[in-house]
């Protein structure tokens, strides 16, 4: 059985990307969950306040990077408390050869980015059924020599 639990490595935990963005605004690392489905790995990233124009995904040299910006929301008025701050964000993951790079897809719904990383066919574990063929009644057994 193929174990893909380590097929996506969070590079931020290894110190990768700490100086990827050079800006005067704060840079943060958004929270992410990774889970394994039947034929895919899925990364879910929390990006509150981010629209489609505020996030970019790149897959290059086995690195999936998520880069973007949370812009200030000036429509709301004066903040009494503020935990979601504007600024740049960055997150990177190492993707191994067990992932079909051409099939990677992403969607952003209500501030949640979902990235689907399909496994290549050989990496998808499968069960092989074993069938039993019984001789039909009235049929005679034929030996290898045809008798």
CORPECOR-V992620 format. One record per backbone hydrogen bond with DSSP energy under -0.5 kcal/mol. NH is the residue of the N-H (numbers start at 1). CO is the residue of the C=O. E is the energy in kcal/mol with one decimal. If there is no record, write none. Layout:
BEGIN
nh=NH co=CO e=E
nh=NH co=CO e=E
END
This chain:
BEGIN
nh=4 co=2 e=-0.7
nh=7 co=4 e=-2.0
nh=9 co=7 e=-0.5
nh=9 co=94 e=-2.0
nh=11 co=9 e=-1.0
nh=11 co=92 e=-1.8
nh=12 co=92 e=-0.9
nh=13 co=10 e=-0.8
nh=14 co=11 e=-1.2
nh=15 co=12 e=-1.1
nh=16 co=11 e=-2.2
nh=18 co=15 e=-1.1
nh=20 co=17 e=-1.3
nh=23 co=21 e=-0.7
nh=28 co=88 e=-2.2
nh=30 co=28 e=-0.6
nh=33 co=44 e=-2.6
nh=35 co=42 e=-2.5
nh=37 co=35 e=-0.5
nh=37 co=40 e=-3.3
nh=41 co=117 e=-2.6
nh=42 co=35 e=-3.0
nh=43 co=115 e=-2.7
nh=44 co=33 e=-2.8
nh=45 co=113 e=-3.0
nh=46 co=31 e=-2.3
nh=47 co=45 e=-0.6
nh=47 co=111 e=-3.8
nh=50 co=47 e=-1.8
nh=54 co=51 e=-1.9
nh=55 co=52 e=-0.9
nh=56 co=67 e=-2.9
nh=58 co=65 e=-2.1
nh=60 co=58 e=-0.5
nh=60 co=63 e=-2.3
nh=63 co=60 e=-1.5
nh=64 co=62 e=-0.5
nh=64 co=93 e=-3.2
nh=65 co=58 e=-2.9
nh=65 co=63 e=-0.7
nh=66 co=91 e=-3.4
nh=67 co=56 e=-2.5
nh=67 co=65 e=-0.5
nh=68 co=89 e=-1.8
nh=69 co=54 e=-1.9
nh=70 co=87 e=-3.3
nh=71 co=69 e=-0.6
nh=74 co=72 e=-0.9
nh=76 co=73 e=-0.5
nh=77 co=74 e=-0.5
nh=85 co=83 e=-0.9
nh=87 co=70 e=-2.0
nh=88 co=26 e=-1.6
nh=89 co=68 e=-2.3
nh=90 co=28 e=-1.7
nh=91 co=66 e=-1.9
nh=93 co=64 e=-2.5
nh=94 co=9 e=-2.8
nh=95 co=62 e=-3.2
nh=96 co=7 e=-1.5
nh=99 co=96 e=-1.4
nh=100 co=118 e=-3.3
nh=101 co=99 e=-1.1
nh=103 co=100 e=-1.3
nh=104 co=101 e=-0.8
nh=105 co=116 e=-2.0
nh=107 co=114 e=-2.1
nh=109 co=112 e=-2.2
nh=112 co=109 e=-1.5
nh=113 co=45 e=-2.9
nh=113 co=111 e=-0.5
nh=114 co=107 e=-3.0
nh=114 co=112 e=-0.5
nh=115 co=43 e=-3.1
nh=115 co=113 e=-0.5
nh=116 co=105 e=-3.1
nh=116 co=114 e=-0.5
nh=117 co=41 e=-3.4
nh=117 co=115 e=-0.6
nh=118 co=116 e=-0.6
nh=119 co=39 e=-2.5
nh=120 co=98 e=-2.1
nh=123 co=120 e=-1.7
nh=124 co=120 e=-0.7
nh=124 co=121 e=-1.1
nh=125 co=123 e=-0.7
nh=129 co=127 e=-0.6
nh=131 co=129 e=-0.5
nh=133 co=131 e=-0.5
nh=134 co=132 e=-0.6
nh=139 co=136 e=-1.8
nh=143 co=141 e=-0.5
nh=146 co=143 e=-2.0
END
